[in-house]
Amino acid sequence: MIAAKNFSNTLLKENINFITGVPDSVLKNMIFSFDKNKKFKHMPANNEGTAVALAIGHNLSTKKMAAVYFQNSGLGNAINPLISIAHQKVYSIPMVLIIGWRGSPNKPVDEPQHSVKGKITKQILKLLNIKYCIIRKKKDLNKLKDLIKLSKKNKKPVACLVEKGTLENQSNKNKKKSKKKYLLRHEIILDLLNKIKPSTKIISTTGYTSRELYQLRNTYNISKGSDFYMVGGMGHSAMVSVGVALSTRNEIICLDGDGSILMHLGSLSLIRGSNNKNFKHILLNNSSHESVGGQKTPANKINFKLLTSSLGYKNYFFASNKKNYNTNINKFLKSKGPSFFEIRIEEGSIKNLLRPNNLKKIKNKF
């Protein structure tokens, strides 16, 4: 294992102090170290393509390299700016990609989508002509140093792959514990399951939201409605929901998270064109990437009432406590959409969460 500070110190020694990226549980200890070290300018991004673009801008302004972190599932979002701007045959922009290697063939796989992406991650980097190394031990940081030098010399992106368990655990001491102020995610999901119509279809975003929905259905044997769990494709739950709503009269509910909704916020502009009366959108907002380490999002600074109104939603509802939740959930479910319900929630999830399995059976049932 490698101490996170050794990883971050390697970057500083190579004169890399601008860091951006999308949080990942494999890399969370390294991300905490960036936050704690004042020598870094750390700017988290909402999606991987945005992070690469920030790194490009940093280089254009300073002629210095930036580091970009994300999990390997985010390579798809990053490919466009990597190929069409940063590539050596286009603008030739150096940067180092730090990639959490979910689904590495050397590690047990927790979910099927990680296995799929994990097996092809190295091939994708080769197709992109991005040289890479695998970081498993402290001495492997020397390989990273050599790659960074290569990136500077040839002015091209390089990458390193980091497997689960490579970085030593450390607590995020900057994270302050607070008394419970809002409802918990699972409390809302359970109440929603008891209130929906038998024909309602729920599409739930990736992470704890889908896993809690799946577990609550199984624990309480709730059969009303049907679910589609976004085990991957973070940021796309709203558009999957709209796609479903366009071709059915059934009530469609999207259970979204703040990290997810921010990732592809521009896609919500399609709401105005779809004008689905059966589409209901719930934002469970804890201003946190909770399932990958609790890194903060800027969601609590956004006026979703004004935003959703401008995007074509017909109704906006808000709850920050049990009283106004109980008042507004019924109004929300009775409303004609597109309707948006922002619910401020606490961080915290059910312990020992199950993961949705037999995904093809889930799809067919949905």
ROFI-506683 format. One line per 2 residues: number of its first residue (from 0); for each residue x, y, z of N, C-alpha, C. Coordinates in steps of 0.2 Angstrom, whole numbers, plus 2048, in hexadecimal, padded with zeros to 3 digits. Example, Ala and Ser with C-alpha at 12.3 -4.5 7.8 and 13.67 -1.06 7.14 Angstrom:
ROFI-506683
0 = 842/7E4/827/83E/7EA/827/842/7F0/827 ~ 840/7F5/823/844/7FB/824/840/800/827
//
This chain:
ROFI-506683
0 = 804/7FA/800/800/800/800/804/806/800 ~ 801/80C/7FE/805/812/7FD/801/817/801
2 = 805/81B/805/802/821/809/800/826/804 ~ 7FA/829/805/7F8/82E/800/7FC/834/7FF
4 = 800/836/805/804/83B/805/80A/83A/800 ~ 80C/834/800/812/832/7FB/810/833/7F4
6 = 80A/832/7F3/807/833/7EC/807/83A/7EA ~ 804/83E/7EF/803/845/7ED/80A/849/7ED
8 = 80E/846/7F2/815/849/7F2/819/848/7EB ~ 818/843/7E8/81B/841/7E2/819/846/7DC
10 = 812/848/7DD/810/84D/7D8/813/854/7D9 ~ 814/856/7E0/817/85C/7E1/81E/85D/7DF
12 = 821/857/7E0/829/857/7DE/829/858/7D7 ~ 824/856/7D3/824/857/7CC/821/85D/7C9
14 = 820/862/7CE/81D/869/7CD/816/868/7CB ~ 812/864/7CD/80B/863/7CB/807/865/7D2
16 = 804/86B/7D2/800/86C/7D8/7F9/86E/7D6 ~ 7F7/86E/7D0/7F0/86F/7CE/7EC/868/7CD
18 = 7E7/867/7D1/7E4/860/7D1/7DC/861/7D0 ~ 7DA/85D/7CC/7D3/85D/7CA/7D0/856/7C9
20 = 7CA/855/7C9/7C7/84E/7C8/7C1/84D/7CB ~ 7BE/847/7CA/7B8/845/7CD/7B9/83F/7D2
22 = 7B6/840/7D8/7B8/83B/7DD/7B6/834/7DC ~ 7BB/830/7DF/7BA/829/7DE/7BC/825/7E4
24 = 7B9/820/7E6/7BB/81D/7ED/7C2/81A/7ED ~ 7C4/817/7E7/7CB/815/7E7/7D0/81A/7E8
26 = 7CF/820/7E6/7D3/825/7E7/7D2/82A/7ED ~ 7CD/829/7F1/7CB/82E/7F6/7D0/830/7FB
28 = 7D4/82B/7FD/7DA/82D/802/7DF/832/7FE ~ 7E0/831/7F8/7E4/836/7F4/7E1/83D/7F4
30 = 7DA/83D/7F3/7D6/843/7F2/7D6/847/7F9 ~ 7D6/843/7FE/7D6/846/805/7DD/84A/806
32 = 7E2/846/803/7E9/849/804/7EA/850/800 ~ 7E6/850/7FA/7E6/856/7F6/7E3/85C/7FA
34 = 7DE/85A/7FE/7DA/860/801/7DE/862/807 ~ 7E2/85E/80A/7E5/85F/810/7EC/863/80F
36 = 7EE/862/809/7F5/866/807/7F4/86C/804 ~ 7F5/872/807/7F4/878/804/7F9/87A/7FE
38 = 7FD/876/7FD/801/877/7F7/7FE/875/7F0 ~ 7F8/871/7F1/7F4/870/7EB/7EE/875/7EA
40 = 7ED/876/7E4/7E7/879/7E2/7E2/874/7E0 ~ 7DD/872/7E4/7D9/86D/7E2/7D2/86F/7E0
42 = 7D0/86D/7DA/7C9/86F/7D8/7C6/869/7D5 ~ 7C1/866/7DA/7BD/860/7D7/7B9/862/7D1
44 = 7B7/85E/7CD/7B3/85F/7C7/7AD/85B/7C7 ~ 7A8/85D/7C3/7A2/859/7C3/7A2/853/7BE
46 = 7A6/853/7B9/7A7/84D/7B5/7AE/84D/7B2 ~ 7B0/848/7B0/7B7/846/7AE/7B9/84B/7A8
48 = 7B5/84C/7A3/7B7/850/79E/7B8/857/7A0 ~ 7B4/859/7A5/7B5/860/7A8/7BC/861/7AB
50 = 7BE/85B/7AF/7C4/85B/7B2/7CA/85C/7AD ~ 7CA/858/7A8/7CF/858/7A2/7CF/85F/7A0
52 = 7C9/862/79E/7C9/869/79C/7CC/86E/7A0 ~ 7CB/86D/7A7/7CE/872/7AC/7D6/871/7AC
54 = 7D8/86B/7AB/7E0/869/7AB/7E3/86C/7A4 ~ 7DF/86C/79F/7E1/870/799/7E2/877/79A
56 = 7DD/87A/79D/7DD/881/79E/7E3/883/7A2 ~ 7E4/87F/7A8/7EA/880/7AC/7F0/881/7A8
58 = 7F1/87C/7A4/7F7/87C/7A0/7F8/881/79B ~ 7F2/883/798/7F2/889/793/7F4/890/797
60 = 7F2/890/79D/7F3/896/7A1/7FA/896/7A5 ~ 7FD/890/7A7/803/890/7AB/809/88C/7A7
62 = 807/888/7A2/80C/884/79F/80E/87E/7A4 ~ 80A/87D/7A9/80C/878/7AE/807/872/7AD
64 = 809/86C/7AF/804/866/7AF/7FF/866/7B4 ~ 7FA/863/7B3/7F5/862/7B9/7F4/85B/7BA
66 = 7F1/859/7BF/7EF/852/7C0/7E8/851/7C0 ~ 7E5/84C/7BD/7DE/84B/7BD/7DC/844/7BF
68 = 7D8/844/7C4/7D6/83D/7C7/7CF/83B/7C6 ~ 7CD/835/7C5/7C7/832/7C4/7C7/82B/7C4
70 = 7C1/827/7C4/7C1/820/7C4/7C1/81E/7BC ~ 7C3/818/7BB/7C3/816/7B4/7BD/817/7B0
72 = 7B7/816/7B3/7B0/817/7B0/7B0/81E/7AD ~ 7B4/823/7AF/7B3/82A/7AD/7B7/82B/7A7
74 = 7BB/826/7A5/7BF/827/79E/7BB/829/798 ~ 7B5/826/798/7B0/828/793/7AF/82F/792
76 = 7AE/832/798/7AC/83A/798/7B3/83E/797 ~ 7B8/83B/798/7BF/83E/797/7C1/83E/790
78 = 7BF/839/78C/7C2/837/786/7C2/83D/781 ~ 7BC/841/781/7BC/846/77C/7C1/84B/77C
80 = 7C2/84F/782/7C7/854/783/7CE/851/782 ~ 7CF/84B/785/7D5/848/784/7D8/847/77D
82 = 7D3/845/779/7D5/843/772/7D4/84A/76D ~ 7CF/84E/76E/7CE/853/76A/7D2/85A/76C
84 = 7D5/85A/772/7D8/860/774/7DF/85E/776 ~ 7E0/85A/77B/7E6/859/77F/7EB/854/77B
86 = 7E8/850/776/7EC/84B/772/7F2/84F/76F ~ 7F8/84B/76F/7FE/84D/76C/7FE/850/765
88 = 7F9/84D/761/7F8/850/75A/7F3/855/75A ~ 7F1/858/75F/7EC/85E/75F/7EF/863/763
90 = 7EE/865/769/7F1/86A/76D/7F7/868/771 ~ 7F8/861/772/7FE/85F/775/7FE/861/77C
92 = 7FA/85F/781/7F9/862/788/7FB/85C/78C ~ 801/85E/790/803/859/795/7FE/859/79B
94 = 7FD/853/79E/7F9/852/7A5/7FA/84B/7A7 ~ 7F9/84A/7AD/7F9/843/7B0/7F2/841/7B2
96 = 7F0/83B/7B0/7E9/839/7B2/7EA/833/7B8 ~ 7E7/834/7BD/7E7/82F/7C3/7E1/82C/7C3
98 = 7E1/826/7C1/7DB/822/7C0/7D9/81C/7C5 ~ 7D4/81D/7C8/7D2/817/7CD/7D0/811/7C8
100 = 7D3/80C/7C9/7D2/806/7C5/7CD/801/7C8 ~ 7C7/803/7C7/7C1/7FE/7C9/7C1/7F8/7C4
102 = 7C0/7F2/7C7/7C0/7ED/7C3/7C6/7EA/7C0 ~ 7CC/7EC/7C4/7D2/7E9/7C2/7D2/7E2/7C2
104 = 7D5/7DE/7BD/7D5/7D7/7BD/7D8/7D4/7C3 ~ 7DC/7D8/7C7/7E0/7D5/7CC/7DC/7D6/7D3
106 = 7D6/7D9/7D3/7D2/7DA/7D9/7CB/7D7/7D8 ~ 7C8/7D5/7DE/7C1/7D3/7DE/7BC/7D8/7DB
108 = 7B7/7D7/7D7/7B3/7DB/7D4/7AC/7DC/7D8 ~ 7AA/7E2/7DA/7A4/7E3/7DE/79E/7E3/7D9
110 = 79F/7E6/7D3/799/7E7/7CF/79B/7E5/7C8 ~ 796/7E3/7C4/797/7E1/7BD/79A/7E6/7B8
112 = 798/7EC/7B9/79A/7F2/7B5/7A1/7F4/7B6 ~ 7A4/7F2/7BC/7AB/7F3/7BE/7AF/7EE/7BA
114 = 7AC/7E8/7BA/7B0/7E3/7B6/7B1/7E4/7AF ~ 7AB/7E7/7AC/7AC/7E8/7A5/7B1/7EE/7A3
116 = 7B0/7F3/7A7/7B5/7F9/7A6/7BC/7F7/7A8 ~ 7BD/7F3/7AD/7C3/7F2/7B0/7C8/7EE/7AB
118 = 7C4/7E9/7A7/7C8/7E5/7A3/7CA/7E9/79D ~ 7C7/7EE/79B/7C9/7F2/795/7CD/7F9/796
120 = 7CE/7FA/79C/7D1/801/79E/7D8/802/79B ~ 7DC/7FD/79B/7E3/7FD/798/7E2/7FE/791
122 = 7DE/7FA/78E/7DD/7FB/786/7DB/802/784 ~ 7D6/805/788/7D4/80B/787/7D9/810/787
124 = 7DE/810/78C/7E3/814/78C/7E8/813/786 ~ 7E9/80D/784/7ED/80C/77F/7EA/80F/778
126 = 7E4/80E/777/7E1/811/771/7E1/819/771 ~ 7E1/81C/777/7E2/823/778/7E9/825/777
128 = 7EE/820/777/7F5/821/776/7F7/825/77D ~ 7F5/823/782/7F7/826/789/7FB/820/78C
130 = 801/822/78D/805/81D/791/803/81D/798 ~ 804/818/79C/802/817/7A3/806/812/7A7
132 = 805/813/7AD/809/80E/7B2/803/80C/7B7 ~ 805/806/7BA/800/804/7C0/804/805/7C6
134 = 801/808/7CB/803/80A/7D1/801/805/7D6 ~ 805/801/7D9/803/7FC/7DE/808/7FD/7E5
136 = 80E/7FF/7E4/812/800/7E9/816/806/7E9 ~ 819/808/7EF/81C/80F/7EF/821/810/7EA
138 = 825/80A/7E8/82A/80B/7E3/827/80C/7DC ~ 821/80B/7DB/81E/80C/7D4/81D/814/7D3
140 = 81E/817/7D8/81D/81F/7D8/823/821/7D3 ~ 828/81E/7D3/82E/81F/7CE/82C/81F/7C7
142 = 827/81A/7C6/825/819/7BF/820/81F/7BD ~ 81D/822/7C2/818/828/7C1/81D/82E/7C0
144 = 822/82E/7C3/827/834/7C2/829/834/7BB ~ 82B/82E/7B9/82E/82D/7B2/828/82F/7AD
146 = 822/82D/7AE/81D/82F/7A9/81B/836/7A9 ~ 81C/839/7AF/81B/841/7AF/820/844/7AB
148 = 826/842/7AC/82C/845/7A8/82A/844/7A1 ~ 828/83E/79F/826/83D/798/821/841/795
150 = 81C/843/79A/816/847/798/819/84E/797 ~ 81D/850/79B/820/857/79A/824/858/794
152 = 828/853/792/82C/853/78D/828/853/786 ~ 824/84E/786/820/84D/77F/819/851/77F
154 = 818/854/785/812/858/785/80B/854/783 ~ 80A/84F/787/805/84A/786/802/847/78C
156 = 7FC/845/78D/7F9/842/793/7FC/83C/794 ~ 7FD/83A/79B/7FF/834/79D/7FA/832/7A3
158 = 7FB/82B/7A5/7F6/829/7AA/7F9/824/7AF ~ 7F7/823/7B5/7F8/81E/7B9/7F2/81B/7BC
160 = 7F2/814/7BD/7EC/810/7BF/7ED/80E/7C6 ~ 7E8/80F/7CA/7E9/80E/7D2/7E3/809/7D3
162 = 7E5/803/7D6/7E0/7FE/7D8/7DD/7FF/7DF ~ 7D7/7FC/7E0/7D4/7FD/7E7/7D9/7FA/7EC
164 = 7DA/7FE/7F2/7DE/7FB/7F7/7E5/7FE/7F6 ~ 7E7/801/7F1/7EE/803/7F0/7F0/809/7F5
166 = 7EB/80D/7F6/7ED/813/7FA/7EB/812/801 ~ 7EF/814/806/7ED/812/80D/7E7/816/80F
168 = 7E3/813/814/7DD/817/817/7DF/81C/81B ~ 7DB/822/81B/7DC/827/81F/7D5/82B/820
170 = 7D4/82D/826/7CE/831/827/7CE/838/824 ~ 7C8/83A/822/7C8/841/81F/7C6/845/825
172 = 7CC/848/828/7CB/84C/82E/7C8/853/82D ~ 7C7/855/827/7C4/85B/825/7BD/85B/825
174 = 7BA/854/825/7B3/853/825/7B0/854/82C ~ 7AC/859/82E/7A9/85A/834/7A3/856/835
176 = 7A2/853/83B/79C/84F/83C/797/854/83F ~ 790/853/83D/78B/858/83F/785/854/842
178 = 781/857/846/77B/854/848/776/853/843 ~ 772/84E/843/76D/84D/83E/769/853/83D
180 = 769/855/837/764/85B/835/75F/859/830 ~ 761/855/82B/75C/853/826/75A/84C/826
182 = 756/84A/822/754/843/821/75A/83F/81E ~ 759/838/81F/75E/834/81C/75B/831/815
184 = 760/830/811/75E/82D/80A/759/827/80B ~ 75B/822/80F/757/81C/80F/750/81E/812
186 = 74F/823/817/749/824/819/744/827/814 ~ 747/82B/80F/743/82E/80A/741/828/805
188 = 746/824/803/744/81F/7FE/73F/81A/801 ~ 73F/818/807/73A/813/80A/733/817/80A
190 = 733/81D/80C/72D/820/80B/72A/821/804 ~ 72E/822/800/72C/823/7F9/72A/81C/7F6
192 = 72D/817/7F8/72B/810/7F5/724/80E/7F8 ~ 722/811/7FE/71B/810/801/716/814/7FE
194 = 718/81A/7FA/713/81E/7F8/712/81E/7F0 ~ 717/81B/7ED/716/81B/7E5/710/816/7E3
196 = 70E/817/7DD/709/813/7DA/70C/80C/7D8 ~ 708/807/7D7/70A/801/7D5/70E/801/7CE
198 = 70C/806/7CA/70F/806/7C3/715/80B/7C2 ~ 717/80E/7C8/71C/813/7C8/723/80F/7C6
200 = 727/813/7C2/72E/810/7C1/733/815/7C4 ~ 738/812/7C7/73D/816/7CA/744/815/7C7
202 = 747/81A/7C5/74E/81A/7C2/752/81D/7C8 ~ 757/819/7CA/75B/81C/7D0/763/81D/7CE
204 = 766/822/7D0/76C/824/7CE/771/81F/7D1 ~ 777/81F/7CF/77D/81A/7D1/77F/81C/7D8
206 = 782/817/7DC/784/818/7E2/77F/815/7E8 ~ 77F/819/7ED/77B/817/7F3/774/817/7F2
208 = 772/81C/7ED/76A/81C/7EC/768/816/7E9 ~ 76B/813/7E4/768/80D/7E1/769/807/7E6
210 = 76E/807/7E9/770/801/7EE/76B/801/7F4 ~ 769/807/7F6/764/808/7FC/75D/806/7F9
212 = 75B/808/7F3/755/807/7F0/754/7FF/7EF ~ 759/7FC/7ED/759/7F5/7EC/759/7F1/7F2
214 = 75C/7F3/7F7/75C/7F0/7FE/755/7F1/801 ~ 753/7F7/801/74C/7F8/804/747/7F4/801
216 = 747/7F4/7FB/742/7EF/7F7/742/7E8/7FA ~ 748/7E6/7FA/749/7DF/7FC/748/7DE/804
218 = 74A/7E2/808/749/7E2/80F/742/7E2/811 ~ 73E/7E7/80E/737/7E7/810/732/7E4/80B
220 = 735/7E0/806/731/7DD/801/72B/7E1/7FE ~ 72E/7E7/7FB/729/7EC/7F8/729/7EA/7F1
222 = 723/7E9/7EE/722/7E7/7E7/71F/7ED/7E3 ~ 71C/7F2/7E6/719/7F7/7E2/71F/7FB/7DE
224 = 71D/7FC/7D8/722/7FF/7D3/727/7FA/7D1 ~ 72C/7FD/7CD/732/7F9/7CB/738/7FE/7CA
226 = 73E/7FC/7CA/744/800/7CB/749/7FE/7C5 ~ 74C/803/7C3/752/802/7BF/758/806/7C2
228 = 75D/802/7C4/762/804/7C8/768/806/7C4 ~ 76A/80D/7C4/770/80F/7C0/776/80D/7C3
230 = 778/807/7C3/77E/804/7C6/785/808/7C3 ~ 784/80B/7BD/789/80F/7BA/786/815/7B7
232 = 78A/818/7B2/787/81D/7AF/786/823/7B3 ~ 78A/825/7B8/788/82B/7BC/787/831/7B8
234 = 782/834/7BA/780/83B/7B7/77A/83A/7B2 ~ 779/834/7B0/774/832/7AB/76D/830/7AD
236 = 76C/830/7B3/765/82D/7B6/760/831/7B4 ~ 760/838/7B3/75B/83C/7B1/759/83B/7AA
238 = 75E/83A/7A6/75C/839/79F/759/832/79D ~ 75C/82D/7A1/759/826/7A0/751/827/7A2
240 = 750/82A/7A8/749/82B/7AA/745/82F/7A5 ~ 747/834/7A2/744/837/79D/742/833/797
242 = 747/82F/795/747/82A/78F/741/825/791 ~ 741/823/797/73B/81E/799/734/822/798
244 = 734/828/79B/72E/82C/79C/72B/82E/795 ~ 72F/82E/790/72D/830/78A/728/82B/786
246 = 729/825/788/725/820/785/720/81C/78A ~ 71E/81F/78F/71A/81C/794/715/821/797
248 = 710/81F/799/70B/823/79D/70D/822/7A5 ~ 710/81D/7A7/712/81C/7AE/716/821/7B1
250 = 715/822/7B7/719/827/7BB/720/825/7BB ~ 725/829/7B9/72C/828/7B9/72F/82C/7BE
252 = 733/829/7C3/736/82D/7C8/73E/82C/7C8 ~ 741/831/7C7/749/831/7C7/74B/833/7CE
254 = 74F/82E/7D1/752/82F/7D8/759/831/7D6 ~ 75B/838/7D7/761/83A/7D5/765/83D/7DB
256 = 76C/83D/7DA/770/840/7DF/773/846/7DD ~ 776/84A/7E1/779/851/7DF/77F/850/7DB
258 = 784/84B/7DD/789/84A/7D9/787/848/7D2 ~ 782/844/7D1/780/841/7CB/77D/847/7C6
260 = 778/84B/7C9/775/850/7C5/77A/855/7C3 ~ 77F/856/7C7/784/85B/7C5/789/859/7BF
262 = 789/852/7BF/78E/850/7BA/78C/851/7B3 ~ 786/851/7B1/784/853/7AA/77E/857/7AA
264 = 77F/85D/7AE/779/861/7AF/776/864/7A9 ~ 77A/865/7A4/777/867/79E/772/863/79A
266 = 772/85D/79C/76D/858/799/766/85A/79B ~ 765/85D/7A1/75E/85F/7A3/75B/864/79F
268 = 75E/867/79B/75B/86C/796/756/868/791 ~ 757/862/791/752/85E/78D/74B/85D/790
270 = 74B/85F/796/744/85E/79A/73F/863/796 ~ 741/869/794/73C/86D/791/73A/86A/78B
272 = 73E/867/787/73B/864/781/737/85E/782 ~ 738/85A/787/734/854/788/72E/855/78B
274 = 72D/85A/790/727/85C/793/723/856/796 ~ 726/851/799/723/84B/79C/71F/84D/7A2
276 = 718/84C/7A1/714/84D/7A7/715/847/7AC ~ 718/841/7AA/719/83C/7AF/720/83B/7B2
278 = 724/840/7B0/72B/840/7B3/72C/844/7B9 ~ 72E/841/7BE/72F/844/7C5/737/842/7C7
280 = 73A/848/7C9/741/848/7CA/742/849/7D1 ~ 745/845/7D5/747/846/7DC/74F/847/7DD
282 = 751/84C/7E0/758/84D/7E1/759/84C/7E8 ~ 75D/847/7EA/75F/846/7F1/766/849/7F2
284 = 765/84F/7F5/76B/854/7F5/76F/854/7FC ~ 774/850/7FC/779/851/802/77F/855/801
286 = 780/858/7FB/786/85C/7F9/78C/857/7FA ~ 78C/851/7F8/791/84D/7FA/791/847/7F5
288 = 798/845/7F3/799/83F/7EF/79A/839/7F4 ~ 794/838/7F8/795/834/7FE/797/82D/7FD
290 = 795/829/7F7/797/822/7F6/79F/821/7F4 ~ 7A2/827/7F3/7A9/826/7F1/7AE/82A/7F5
292 = 7AB/82C/7FB/7B0/82F/800/7AD/835/804 ~ 7A7/838/801/7A4/83E/805/7A7/844/803
294 = 7AB/845/7FD/7AD/84B/7FA/7A7/850/7F9 ~ 7A8/856/7FA/7A2/85A/7F9/7A1/85C/7F2
296 = 79A/85E/7F1/798/861/7EA/795/868/7EC ~ 795/86C/7E7/792/873/7E8/78B/873/7E7
298 = 787/86D/7E8/780/86D/7E7/77C/872/7EC ~ 77F/872/7F2/77B/877/7F7/77B/87E/7F5
300 = 77F/880/7F0/780/887/7EE/77B/889/7E8 ~ 778/883/7E5/774/884/7DF/76D/885/7E1
302 = 76A/88A/7DD/763/88B/7DE/75F/887/7D9 ~ 75D/881/7DB/75A/87C/7D7/753/87E/7D5
304 = 750/883/7D9/749/885/7D7/749/889/7D1 ~ 74E/88E/7D1/74F/892/7CB/752/88E/7C5
306 = 756/88A/7C6/759/886/7C1/754/881/7BE ~ 750/87E/7C1/74C/879/7BE/746/87C/7BB
308 = 744/882/7BD/73F/886/7BA/741/888/7B3 ~ 747/88A/7B3/74A/88D/7AC/74B/887/7A7
310 = 74C/881/7AA/74D/87B/7A6/746/877/7A4 ~ 741/87A/7A6/73A/877/7A4/736/873/7A8
312 = 739/872/7AE/735/86F/7B3/72F/873/7B5 ~ 729/870/7B6/723/874/7B8/722/875/7BF
314 = 725/871/7C3/724/871/7CA/72B/870/7CE ~ 72B/874/7D3/731/873/7D8/72F/872/7DF
316 = 731/86D/7E2/730/86C/7E9/736/86B/7ED ~ 736/86D/7F4/73C/86D/7F8/73B/86A/7FF
318 = 73F/867/802/73F/864/808/745/864/80C ~ 746/866/812/74C/866/816/74B/863/81D
320 = 744/861/81E/743/85D/824/73D/859/823 ~ 73B/855/828/736/850/828/72F/853/827
322 = 72E/859/82A/727/85C/829/726/85F/822 ~ 72B/862/81F/72A/865/818/72A/85F/813
324 = 72E/85A/815/72E/854/810/727/851/810 ~ 724/850/816/71E/84C/816/719/851/812
326 = 719/857/813/714/85C/80F/715/85B/808 ~ 71C/85B/805/71D/85C/7FE/71D/856/7FA
328 = 71F/850/7FE/71F/84A/7FA/719/848/7F7 ~ 713/849/7FA/70D/848/7F7/70B/84D/7F2
330 = 70D/853/7F3/70B/858/7ED/70F/856/7E7 ~ 716/854/7E8/71A/852/7E3/717/84C/7DF
332 = 715/847/7E2/713/841/7DF/70C/842/7DB ~ 708/847/7DE/702/849/7DA/703/84E/7D5
334 = 709/851/7D4/70A/856/7CF/70A/853/7C8 ~ 709/858/7C3/70A/856/7BC/711/859/7BA
336 = 715/854/7B8/71C/856/7B7/71D/85A/7B0 ~ 723/85B/7AF/729/859/7B3/72A/85D/7B9
338 = 72B/859/7BF/72B/85C/7C5/732/85A/7C9 ~ 734/85F/7CD/73B/85E/7D0/73A/85F/7D8
340 = 73D/85A/7DB/73C/85A/7E3/743/85A/7E5 ~ 746/85F/7E8/74C/85F/7EB/74C/85E/7F3
342 = 74F/859/7F5/74F/857/7FC/756/857/7FF ~ 757/85B/804/75D/85B/807/75E/855/80C
344 = 763/852/80B/764/84C/810/76A/84C/813 ~ 76B/848/818/771/847/81C/775/842/818
346 = 77C/842/819/780/83C/817/77F/836/81C ~ 77F/830/819/77E/82B/81E/77A/826/81A
348 = 77C/81F/81A/778/81A/816/777/814/81B ~ 773/80F/818/772/809/81B/779/805/81B
350 = 77A/802/821/781/7FE/822/780/7F7/81D ~ 786/7F5/81B/787/7EF/817/782/7EF/812
352 = 782/7F4/80E/77D/7F4/808/77E/7EF/803 ~ 779/7EC/800/779/7E7/7FB/77A/7EB/7F4
354 = 77C/7E7/7EF/77D/7EA/7E9/778/7E6/7E4 ~ 775/7EA/7E0/770/7E7/7DB/774/7E2/7D7
356 = 771/7DC/7D6/774/7D7/7D2/76F/7D4/7CD ~ 771/7CF/7C9/76D/7CD/7C4/76A/7D2/7C0
358 = 76E/7D7/7BD/76B/7DD/7BA/767/7DC/7B4 ~ 768/7D7/7B0/763/7D5/7AA/75C/7D4/7AD
360 = 75C/7D0/7B2/755/7CE/7B5/752/7D5/7B8 ~ 756/7D9/7BB/753/7E0/7BD/750/7E4/7B7
362 = 754/7E4/7B1/752/7E7/7AB/74C/7E4/7A9 ~ 74B/7DE/7A8/745/7DB/7A5/73F/7DC/7AA
364 = 740/7DC/7B0/73A/7DD/7B5/738/7E4/7B4 ~ 73D/7E9/7B3/73B/7F0/7B3/737/7F1/7AC
//
